[in-house]
Amino acid sequence: MRGMPVPAHDHWQKSSHCAQGDSCVHVVTDVGGGVKLTESSDSTGAILRTTPAAWAALVCTLKEGRCQD
């Protein structure tokens, strides 16, 4: 894996759509109930934080609009 390793203190889940390359999205729920995202080849080790509702909306959008309101 290129770049910074995914932080070991959380149980990060790698995207099931991760290709064979070294660029994968990882997600974890934080202790406050929020959602954190990172990308394995990001050399800055940036972590994005969002709400569960925003994360769910993104996932639904990425799954070709199969969302229910």
C-alpha positions as CSV (number, residue, x, y, z in Angstrom):
1,M,0.0,0.0,0.0
2,R,1.4,3.4,-1.0
3,G,1.1,6.4,1.3
4,M,0.2,6.5,4.9
5,P,-1.2,3.3,6.5
6,V,-4.8,3.3,7.6
7,P,-4.9,4.1,11.3
8,A,-4.7,1.0,13.4
9,H,-6.7,2.3,16.4
10,D,-10.1,1.9,14.6
11,H,-11.6,-1.1,12.8
12,W,-11.6,0.3,9.3
13,Q,-13.6,-1.5,6.6
14,K,-12.3,-1.5,3.0
15,S,-14.7,-0.9,0.2
16,S,-16.0,-4.1,-1.4
17,H,-15.5,-2.4,-4.7
18,C,-11.8,-1.8,-4.2
19,A,-9.8,-2.7,-7.3
20,Q,-6.5,-4.6,-7.4
21,G,-4.6,-1.3,-7.2
22,D,-3.4,0.6,-4.2
23,S,-6.2,3.1,-4.0
24,C,-9.1,2.0,-1.8
25,V,-11.7,3.8,0.3
26,H,-11.9,2.8,3.9
27,V,-14.8,3.7,6.3
28,V,-15.4,3.4,10.1
29,T,-18.0,4.6,12.6
30,D,-16.4,6.7,15.2
31,V,-17.2,6.7,18.9
32,G,-19.4,9.7,18.6
33,G,-21.6,8.0,16.1
34,G,-20.2,9.8,13.0
35,V,-18.6,8.2,10.0
36,K,-15.0,8.6,9.0
37,L,-13.6,8.0,5.5
38,T,-10.0,7.7,4.2
39,E,-8.3,6.7,1.1
40,S,-5.3,4.3,1.3
41,S,-3.0,6.0,-1.2
42,D,-3.5,9.5,0.3
43,S,0.0,10.4,1.4
44,T,-1.4,13.1,3.7
45,G,-3.5,10.6,5.7
46,A,-6.5,12.9,5.5
47,I,-9.7,11.6,7.2
48,L,-13.1,13.0,6.2
49,R,-15.9,13.0,8.8
50,T,-19.6,13.0,8.0
51,T,-22.9,12.1,9.5
52,P,-24.5,8.7,9.1
53,A,-27.4,10.3,7.1
54,A,-25.0,12.0,4.7
55,W,-23.0,8.7,4.3
56,A,-26.2,6.8,3.6
57,A,-27.3,9.4,1.0
58,L,-23.9,9.1,-0.7
59,V,-24.0,5.3,-0.7
60,C,-27.5,5.3,-2.1
61,T,-26.5,7.8,-4.8
62,L,-23.5,5.6,-5.8
63,K,-25.8,2.6,-6.0
64,E,-27.6,4.2,-8.9
65,G,-30.4,5.9,-7.0
66,R,-31.8,2.8,-5.4
67,C,-32.8,4.8,-2.3
68,Q,-36.0,5.0,-0.4
69,D,-37.0,8.2,1.3
